[in-house]
């Protein structure tokens, strides 16, 4: 009778203390090419041998002289290396109670020895295939578990690399921006120094000029009173000179020169304040001085784009901070506001006209106040706004809403680092397309080591450059707030 060979190799371990039984079964299996047969007569060595050769089926005598077969069966099932190997029990008697005990102890099958060859081979192949399938299932589960663990490690490593790359980009952005602002600060400081020398010369000599001019006019009056009849040549020159106009206009001219000189001196002071950008020391500083020095730097852009600026400065004490870095934040915020207003005027000229047909000018407002131990700076514009889908990304390094070549995506990311991480504050953005944007900077005051803070003189800069108030609330309906930090 022909038999089909097993798809998987069959390895048999027989444990029986009777050599005659072992020889009989060996001869039964000798003609089966796919079956490998091993025989053990010492039950004490059975578990060790089974662990070494890893059979696919164990044939075990139930009754042995030196050891209880049921006990050995339990040892096989308790051992991690043999617990899953199918065990076929051999017994001389067909006793239901013995069968029940064998199956209860973990046996997979029960045969009367010496069994029929055909039945024995069929059962051995069946249990061997079942064992191979079980091993495949365990291997598949282990492979799945390994793949899950590997995938998890890959995700963790990818996350670490992503964070490292983000940190690297952020560090590079900070270095680039810091170097840029440091160079700008040095340039501004140099210009301020060069301007300061001639303006000091003008201011110092202006006093003497006024004295000399007043003395000369007084001398002319004295000559006219002493010599009312002047020669014709002097009278002609006096009329051509228009002496009366000079007497009236000279005080105004001197006042204008003095005002221009004072304005230049104020600009020099602001330039010096702005040039503190590269300072790394934390010190008490006046927020308003930083804003004013920044506005001096951006005044030409405000005028070029015809943007009205309004300021509403509250009473702020000196705050312990990094003044140079705050100046950097202010110039980033105000530059973005100017760009937004300019873009709206260029891209949507029709939307710059109100319902009554009047043209709505570009507006930027700055408001400062102290509330509940927090210094708040609000910078509002009526520019092009930020789309809602992009508002969650504006503080990411290298992200910009500007066209290619017009923005680096560093300004707001650097501002976030300075406010949130350096000053433990917050930045909030409220924006609506074609309605405008408001950035709110909050810096905690009470947590800035009050013992190290000296009170600076209160700022008296509460006047508005242009009498423009903030846009009414109805202009920006249902805006989404973005909390950062």
Buried (B, 14 or more C-beta within 10 A) or exposed (E): EEEEEBEBEBBBBBBBBBEEBBEBBBEBBEEBEBBBBBBBBEBEEBBEBBEEEEBBBBBBBBBBEEBEBBEBBBBBBEBEEBEEBBBBBBBEEEEEEBBEBBBEBBBBBBBEBBBEBEEBBEBBBBBBBBBBEEBEEEEEEEEEEEEEEEEEEEEEEEEEEEEEEEEEBBEEBBEEBBEBBBEBBEEBBEBBEEBBEEBEEBBEEBEEEBEEBEEEBEEBEEEEEEEEEEEEEEEEEBEEEEBEEEEEEBEEEBEEBBEEBEEBBEBBBBBBBBBBBBBEEBBBBBBBBBBBBBBBBBBEBBEEBEBBBBBBBBEBBBBBBBBBBBBBBBBBBBBBBBBBBBBBBEEEEEBBEEEEEEEBBBBBBBBBBBEEEBBBBBBBBBBBBBEEEEBEBBBBBBBBBEEEEEBBBBBBBBBBBBBBEBBEBBBBBBBBBEBBBBBBBBBBBEEBEEEEBEEBEBBEBEEBBBEBEBBEEEEBEEBEEBEBB
